[in-house]
Amino acid sequence: MSLFQNMPSRDDPGDRTRPLADRMRPRTLDEFVGQEQLIGPGKPLRTQIERDDTGSLIFWGPPGTGKTTLAQIIARMTKAEFIEFSAVLVGIKEIKQVMADAERAKQYGTRTIVFIDEIHRFNKAQQDAFLPHVEKGNIRLIGATTENPSFEIISALLSRSRVYVLKPLTEDQIVLLLKRALADEERGLGAMKLRASEEVLRKTASYSSGDARSAYNVLEVAATLARGRAGKEVGAEITDELIQDALQKRVLLYDKAGEEHYNLISALHKSVRNSDPDAALYWLGRMLEAGEDPLYIARRVVRMAVEDIGLADPGALSLCMAARDAVDFIGMPEGNLALAQAAVYLALAPKSNALYTAYAAVQQDVEQTAAEPVPLHLRNAPTSLMKGLGYGRGYEYAHDVEGKIADMQCLPDNLRDRVYYRPTNEGVEKQMRERLEDIRRRRSQAEKGARGLPKTESQA
């Protein structure tokens, strides 16, 4: 069976077995709502489509923003053969068959556009199969993905495609789509003469998180409930209660393995770092309510304590470890409050990255400087042979020295004067800074005394 056979039409207005979201899918650019930055008059993608010169494209954006719809509009407007399949359902065998058919079609002057939904689900070998045919011009590739193409699509294929970023729809745009669905008698719910207030439609839009498909699905379920409860075919009202029943739980844009996962944890971390407890609570709630693993968040909260608070508040780490233990012990949803407590505490705690930068400098020196041996006076000498070799010779026991600070070098010679830890004046670290300054002053005076230099007046 040829892959170029005519596909059944999706535009049959009488087919009520199709979901409302599919029936209401825009058929032209003029019907399309949203993405004005791409398909507004004179914008780059619209110009390419109208000229039938799209080249290879990657549509990147959240669910329900129009990626597949744009591909289907291109299919209607183009003079090329259009092949559509999902990366979830096909393998390398089907890909090779499509490429072979496309190459033969090119010999007869026929162009082929291949649309791949969820292209990020193809592995590297599968994506590589497209590459030579894109290079030769046998096909024009259109891929749709909810994942960042920089990480999910091979660089060779990415460099030969133009990436268009689609944004979540606004509430106003989704309300417009819902009104169309309620009024459209051919494809939508218009024949049911349903009524819905502006407030109800806006609430539906707000719960959809910019996903038109999700909003359509809620409206369709609510319409069925309204008709059933009213006991009549037409004229029922869609109320806020019906929307809540249809919705059950708000749709939150989140992918625990994708970019949005990292976007949200980044927002939480940076809100804590910027001492904004309200923002920290909000981003924490967004992750937890979307189903993120609470222990993952607990691990990241512990990281915040050591990276951004450090010794400015040594209790921050203990509190975060206690929050981790609480989540593990009492589970969810009760554990939410333990994480919330930790997030607010960290946001309000004094901030210091002195330890973070100090250890980064240590890592750099370990990597880039010679790994000199441990000085002999710092080595243990458990055997007579080791003592004979000088192990431990010259070691000064700090507890036997006045001030508990021995005149003894502890860094290797090549890093003798290196300073890593530079405490700030924030919180407890201010006291540590004063203590460190005193230690360094005493050590300097001890060194002068050891060299026979005159002591300062304070030493006399």
C-alpha positions as CSV (number, residue, x, y, z in Angstrom):
1,M,0.0,0.0,0.0
2,S,1.4,3.4,-1.0
3,L,2.0,5.9,1.6
4,F,0.8,8.6,-0.8
5,Q,-2.8,7.4,-1.0
6,N,-5.4,10.0,-0.3
7,M,-6.0,10.4,3.4
8,P,-9.6,10.4,4.7
9,S,-10.9,13.9,5.3
10,R,-10.9,15.3,8.8
11,D,-13.4,18.0,7.9
12,D,-16.6,16.1,7.8
13,P,-18.9,18.3,9.8
14,G,-21.3,15.4,10.4
15,D,-18.8,13.2,12.2
16,R,-19.7,13.8,15.8
17,T,-17.5,10.9,16.9
18,R,-14.5,13.2,16.7
19,P,-13.6,15.3,19.8
20,L,-14.7,18.9,19.8
21,A,-11.1,20.1,19.8
22,D,-10.5,18.2,16.5
23,R,-13.7,19.3,14.9
24,M,-13.0,23.0,15.7
25,R,-9.4,22.9,14.4
26,P,-8.8,26.0,12.2
27,R,-8.8,25.3,8.5
28,T,-7.1,28.5,7.3
29,L,-4.6,31.0,8.7
30,D,-7.4,33.5,9.0
31,E,-9.3,31.1,11.4
32,F,-6.2,30.5,13.4
33,V,-6.1,32.2,16.8
34,G,-2.8,33.1,18.5
35,Q,0.8,33.1,17.5
36,E,0.5,36.5,15.8
37,Q,4.3,36.8,16.1
38,L,4.5,34.0,13.5
39,I,1.4,34.2,11.3
40,G,0.3,37.8,11.5
41,P,0.3,39.8,8.2
42,G,3.8,40.0,6.9
43,K,5.3,37.7,9.6
44,P,7.9,35.1,8.5
45,L,6.0,31.9,8.8
46,R,2.8,33.3,7.1
47,T,4.9,34.5,4.2
48,Q,6.6,31.1,3.8
49,I,3.2,29.3,3.9
50,E,1.6,31.7,1.4
51,R,4.5,31.3,-1.0
52,D,4.4,27.6,-0.6
53,D,8.1,27.7,0.3
54,T,8.3,26.6,3.9
55,G,11.4,24.5,3.8
56,S,12.0,22.2,6.8
57,L,10.4,23.5,10.0
58,I,10.3,22.6,13.7
59,F,7.3,23.8,15.7
60,W,8.2,24.0,19.4
61,G,5.7,24.9,22.0
62,P,3.4,23.6,24.8
63,P,0.4,21.4,24.1
64,G,-2.6,22.9,22.5
65,T,-0.9,25.9,21.0
66,G,-1.5,25.0,17.3
67,K,1.6,23.0,16.1
68,T,-0.4,20.2,14.4
69,T,-3.0,22.7,13.2
70,L,-0.3,24.8,11.4
71,A,1.0,21.6,9.8
72,Q,-2.4,20.7,8.5
73,I,-3.0,24.2,7.2
74,I,0.2,23.9,5.3
75,A,-1.0,20.6,4.0
76,R,-4.2,22.3,2.6
77,M,-2.3,25.2,1.1
78,T,0.7,23.4,-0.4
79,K,1.0,21.8,-3.8
80,A,3.1,19.1,-2.3
81,E,2.2,15.6,-1.1
82,F,1.6,15.6,2.6
83,I,2.5,12.6,4.8
84,E,1.6,12.7,8.5
85,F,2.5,10.3,11.2
86,S,3.3,10.2,14.9
87,A,6.8,9.4,16.3
88,V,5.0,7.3,18.9
89,L,3.6,4.9,16.4
90,V,6.3,4.4,13.7
91,G,9.8,3.0,13.6
92,I,12.8,3.0,11.3
93,K,11.2,0.6,8.8
94,E,8.3,3.0,8.2
95,I,10.6,6.0,8.0
96,K,12.7,4.3,5.3
97,Q,9.6,3.4,3.3
98,V,8.4,7.0,3.4
99,M,11.9,8.2,2.3
100,A,12.0,5.7,-0.6
101,D,8.5,6.8,-1.8
102,A,9.4,10.5,-1.5
103,E,12.6,10.0,-3.5
104,R,10.6,8.3,-6.3
105,A,8.0,11.0,-6.2
106,K,10.7,13.7,-6.7
107,Q,11.8,12.0,-9.9
108,Y,8.3,12.7,-11.2
109,G,8.4,16.4,-10.1
110,T,6.3,15.9,-6.9
111,R,7.4,17.5,-3.7
112,T,6.7,15.7,-0.4
113,I,6.2,17.3,3.1
114,V,6.5,14.9,6.0
115,F,4.9,16.0,9.2
116,I,6.1,14.2,12.4
117,D,4.2,14.8,15.6
118,E,6.2,14.5,18.8
119,I,9.5,14.3,16.9
120,H,11.4,14.4,20.1
121,R,10.4,10.8,20.7
122,F,12.5,9.7,17.8
123,N,16.0,8.5,18.8
124,K,19.2,9.6,17.2
125,A,19.2,6.7,14.7
126,Q,15.7,7.4,13.6
127,Q,16.4,11.1,13.2
128,D,19.5,10.3,11.2
129,A,17.4,8.4,8.7
130,F,15.8,11.7,7.6
131,L,19.0,13.7,7.3
132,P,20.2,12.6,3.8
133,H,16.7,13.1,2.3
134,V,16.4,16.5,3.8
135,E,19.8,17.4,2.4
136,K,18.9,16.1,-1.1
137,G,15.6,17.9,-1.0
138,N,13.6,14.7,-1.3
139,I,11.4,15.8,1.5
140,R,10.5,18.9,3.5
141,L,10.3,18.0,7.1
142,I,7.9,19.5,9.6
143,G,8.3,18.4,13.2
144,A,6.2,19.2,16.2
145,T,7.6,19.0,19.7
146,T,6.9,20.1,23.3
147,E,10.6,19.6,24.2
148,N,13.5,21.9,23.7
149,P,14.9,21.1,20.2
150,S,18.4,22.0,21.4
151,F,18.4,18.9,23.5
152,E,16.0,16.5,21.7
153,I,16.8,16.9,18.0
154,I,20.2,16.1,16.5
155,S,22.2,19.2,15.6
156,A,22.6,18.2,11.9
157,L,18.8,18.1,11.4
158,L,18.3,21.2,13.5
159,S,20.8,23.2,11.4
160,R,18.8,22.4,8.3
161,S,15.4,23.4,9.8
162,R,13.9,26.6,10.9
163,V,12.6,26.6,14.5
164,Y,9.5,28.4,15.3
165,V,8.5,28.9,19.0
166,L,4.8,28.8,19.7
167,K,3.5,30.5,22.9
168,P,0.7,29.4,25.3
169,L,-2.6,31.0,24.3
170,T,-3.8,33.9,26.4
171,E,-7.1,33.7,28.4
172,D,-8.7,36.1,25.9
173,Q,-7.7,33.9,22.9
174,I,-9.1,30.8,24.6
175,V,-12.3,32.6,25.5
176,L,-12.7,33.5,21.8
177,L,-12.2,29.9,20.8
178,L,-14.8,28.7,23.3
179,K,-17.3,31.2,22.1
180,R,-16.8,30.0,18.6
181,A,-17.4,26.4,19.6
182,L,-20.6,27.4,21.4
183,A,-21.9,29.3,18.3
184,D,-20.7,27.0,15.5
185,E,-23.6,24.8,14.4
186,E,-21.6,23.0,11.7
187,R,-18.6,21.8,13.7
188,G,-19.2,22.9,17.3
189,L,-21.9,23.0,19.9
190,G,-24.1,25.6,18.2
191,A,-27.0,23.2,17.6
192,M,-27.4,22.7,21.3
193,K,-28.1,26.4,21.9
194,L,-26.0,26.3,25.1
195,R,-25.5,29.3,27.3
196,A,-22.4,30.2,29.2
197,S,-21.5,33.5,31.0
198,E,-18.3,35.4,30.3
199,E,-17.2,34.6,33.8
200,V,-17.6,30.9,33.3
201,L,-15.7,30.9,30.0
202,R,-12.9,32.9,31.6
203,K,-12.6,30.5,34.4
204,T,-12.4,27.6,31.9
205,A,-9.7,29.5,30.1
206,S,-7.8,30.2,33.2
207,Y,-7.8,26.6,34.2
208,S,-6.5,25.4,30.8
209,S,-3.0,26.9,31.3
210,G,-2.8,28.2,27.7
211,D,-3.9,24.8,26.2
212,A,-6.8,25.2,23.7
213,R,-7.3,21.5,23.4
214,S,-7.7,21.2,27.2
215,A,-10.2,24.0,27.2
216,Y,-12.3,22.4,24.4
217,N,-12.3,19.1,26.3
218,V,-13.6,20.7,29.4
219,L,-16.3,22.6,27.5
220,E,-17.4,19.4,25.7
221,V,-17.8,17.5,28.9
222,A,-19.6,20.4,30.6
223,A,-22.0,20.6,27.6
224,T,-22.9,17.0,28.0
225,L,-23.4,17.4,31.7
226,A,-25.6,20.5,31.1
227,R,-27.8,18.7,28.6
228,G,-28.2,15.7,30.9
229,R,-29.0,17.7,34.0
230,A,-31.4,20.0,32.2
231,G,-33.3,17.0,30.8
232,K,-33.4,18.5,27.3
233,E,-31.5,18.6,24.1
234,V,-31.1,22.3,23.7
235,G,-31.1,25.6,25.7
236,A,-29.2,24.4,28.8
237,E,-26.8,26.6,30.7
238,I,-23.2,25.7,31.4
239,T,-22.6,26.8,35.0
240,D,-19.4,27.2,37.1
241,E,-20.4,24.1,39.0
242,L,-20.6,22.1,35.7
243,I,-17.2,23.4,34.7
244,Q,-15.7,22.3,38.0
245,D,-17.3,18.8,37.6
246,A,-15.9,18.6,34.1
247,L,-12.5,19.8,35.1
248,Q,-12.0,17.7,38.3
249,K,-8.4,19.1,38.5
250,R,-6.7,22.0,36.9
251,V,-4.4,21.2,34.0
252,L,-0.9,22.3,34.8
253,L,1.7,22.5,32.1
254,Y,4.4,20.3,33.5
255,D,6.7,17.5,32.3
256,K,8.8,15.9,35.0
257,A,11.4,14.9,32.5
258,G,11.3,17.9,30.2
259,E,12.3,21.5,30.0
260,E,9.3,22.8,32.1
261,H,10.6,20.7,35.0
262,Y,13.9,22.6,34.9
263,N,12.2,26.0,34.3
264,L,10.1,25.7,37.4
265,I,12.9,24.4,39.7
266,S,15.1,27.2,38.4
267,A,12.3,29.7,39.2
268,L,12.0,28.3,42.8
269,H,15.8,28.4,43.3
270,K,16.2,32.0,42.0
271,S,13.2,33.2,44.1
272,V,14.8,31.8,47.2
273,R,18.2,33.4,46.3
274,N,16.5,36.7,45.8
275,S,14.8,36.5,49.2
276,D,11.3,36.4,47.8
277,P,9.2,34.1,50.0
278,D,6.0,34.7,48.0
279,A,7.5,33.7,44.7
280,A,9.3,30.7,46.3
281,L,5.9,29.4,47.7
282,Y,4.2,29.9,44.3
283,W,6.8,28.0,42.3
284,L,7.0,25.3,44.9
285,G,3.2,24.9,44.7
286,R,3.2,24.8,40.9
287,M,5.6,21.9,41.1
288,L,3.9,20.0,43.9
289,E,0.4,20.4,42.5
290,A,1.5,19.2,39.1
291,G,2.8,16.0,40.6
292,E,6.5,16.5,41.0
293,D,8.4,14.0,43.2
294,P,8.5,15.8,46.6
295,L,11.8,14.1,47.4
296,Y,13.3,15.7,44.3
297,I,12.3,19.1,45.5
298,A,13.6,18.3,49.0
299,R,17.0,17.5,47.5
300,R,17.1,20.7,45.6
301,V,16.0,22.7,48.7
302,V,19.0,21.2,50.5
303,R,21.2,22.3,47.7
304,M,19.8,25.8,48.0
305,A,20.7,25.8,51.7
306,V,24.4,25.0,51.1
307,E,24.8,27.0,47.9
308,D,23.0,30.3,48.7
309,I,22.8,30.5,52.5
310,G,25.8,28.5,53.7
311,L,27.4,29.6,57.0
312,A,25.4,32.8,57.0
313,D,22.8,30.6,58.7
314,P,24.2,27.1,59.6
315,G,20.7,26.1,60.8
316,A,19.3,26.3,57.3
317,L,20.8,23.0,56.3
318,S,19.5,21.2,59.4
319,L,16.0,22.6,58.8
320,C,16.0,21.5,55.2
321,M,17.2,18.0,56.1
322,A,14.4,17.9,58.7
323,A,11.9,18.9,55.9
324,R,13.3,16.0,53.8
325,D,12.8,13.6,56.6
326,A,9.3,14.9,57.3
327,V,8.3,14.4,53.6
328,D,9.7,10.9,53.8
329,F,8.1,10.1,57.1
330,I,4.5,11.5,56.8
331,G,4.2,11.5,53.0
332,M,2.0,13.7,50.9
333,P,0.1,15.9,50.9
334,E,1.0,16.7,54.5
335,G,4.7,16.9,53.5
336,N,3.9,19.9,51.4
337,L,3.9,22.1,54.4
338,A,7.4,20.9,55.5
339,L,8.8,21.9,52.1
340,A,6.9,25.2,52.2
341,Q,8.4,25.9,55.6
342,A,11.9,25.2,54.3
343,A,11.4,27.3,51.2
344,V,10.2,30.3,53.2
345,Y,13.0,29.9,55.7
346,L,15.6,29.9,53.0
347,A,14.1,32.9,51.3
348,L,14.2,34.9,54.5
349,A,17.6,33.7,55.7
350,P,20.8,35.8,55.2
351,K,22.5,34.9,52.0
352,S,26.1,33.9,51.4
353,N,27.7,32.0,48.5
354,A,31.1,32.2,50.2
355,L,31.4,28.5,50.7
356,Y,30.1,27.8,47.1
357,T,32.7,30.1,45.5
358,A,35.4,28.8,47.9
359,Y,34.9,25.2,46.9
360,A,34.7,26.1,43.2
361,A,38.1,27.7,43.6
362,V,39.4,24.6,45.3
363,Q,38.1,22.4,42.4
364,Q,39.9,24.7,39.9
365,D,43.2,24.4,41.8
366,V,42.9,20.7,42.1
367,E,42.3,20.5,38.4
368,Q,44.9,23.0,37.2
369,T,47.8,22.9,39.7
370,A,50.3,20.3,40.5
371,A,49.1,17.7,43.1
372,E,52.0,18.3,45.5
373,P,52.5,15.7,48.2
374,V,51.2,16.3,51.7
375,P,53.8,18.2,53.8
376,L,55.7,15.8,56.0
377,H,54.8,17.5,59.2
378,L,51.0,16.9,58.5
379,R,51.5,13.1,57.9
380,N,50.9,10.5,60.6
381,A,53.8,8.3,61.5
382,P,52.5,5.0,62.8
383,T,55.7,3.1,62.1
384,S,59.4,3.6,62.9
385,L,60.3,3.6,59.2
386,M,57.8,6.5,58.6
387,K,59.2,8.4,61.6
388,G,62.7,7.9,60.2
389,L,61.6,9.4,56.9
390,G,60.4,12.5,58.7
391,Y,56.7,11.9,58.8
392,G,55.2,14.1,61.5
393,R,58.4,16.0,62.2
394,G,57.7,19.6,63.1
395,Y,54.0,19.1,63.7
396,E,52.6,21.5,66.4
397,Y,49.6,20.3,68.4
398,A,47.3,23.4,68.3
399,H,45.8,22.6,71.8
400,D,49.3,23.0,73.3
401,V,49.7,26.5,71.8
402,E,48.5,29.7,73.3
403,G,45.4,30.8,71.4
404,K,45.1,27.3,69.9
405,I,46.7,28.6,66.6
406,A,50.0,27.0,65.7
407,D,52.6,28.6,63.5
408,M,52.3,25.8,60.9
409,Q,51.8,25.8,57.2
410,C,49.0,23.4,56.2
411,L,48.7,24.0,52.4
412,P,51.3,22.6,50.0
413,D,54.1,25.0,49.0
414,N,52.6,25.9,45.6
415,L,49.4,27.1,47.2
416,R,51.0,28.5,50.4
417,D,49.2,31.9,50.4
418,R,46.0,30.8,48.7
419,V,42.8,32.1,50.3
420,Y,39.6,30.2,49.4
421,Y,37.0,31.1,52.0
422,R,36.0,34.7,52.2
423,P,33.1,35.0,54.6
424,T,30.6,37.8,54.1
425,N,29.0,40.2,56.7
426,E,25.7,38.3,56.5
427,G,24.1,36.6,59.5
428,V,26.3,34.2,61.5
429,E,29.0,34.5,58.9
430,K,29.8,38.0,60.1
431,Q,31.0,36.5,63.4
432,M,33.0,33.9,61.4
433,R,34.6,36.7,59.4
434,E,35.7,38.4,62.6
435,R,37.0,35.1,64.0
436,L,38.9,34.4,60.8
437,E,40.5,37.9,60.7
438,D,41.6,37.3,64.3
439,I,43.1,33.9,63.4
440,R,45.0,35.3,60.5
441,R,46.3,38.2,62.5
442,R,47.5,35.9,65.3
443,R,49.1,33.6,62.7
444,S,50.9,36.5,61.1
445,Q,52.2,37.7,64.4
446,A,53.4,34.1,65.3
447,E,55.3,34.0,62.0
448,K,57.0,37.3,62.7
449,G,57.9,36.0,66.2
450,A,59.4,32.8,64.7
451,R,61.6,34.9,62.3
452,G,62.7,37.1,65.2
453,L,61.0,40.2,63.9
454,P,59.8,42.8,66.4
455,K,56.3,42.4,67.7
456,T,53.7,45.0,67.3
457,E,52.7,47.1,70.4
458,S,49.7,44.9,71.0
459,Q,51.9,41.9,71.2
460,A,54.3,43.3,73.7
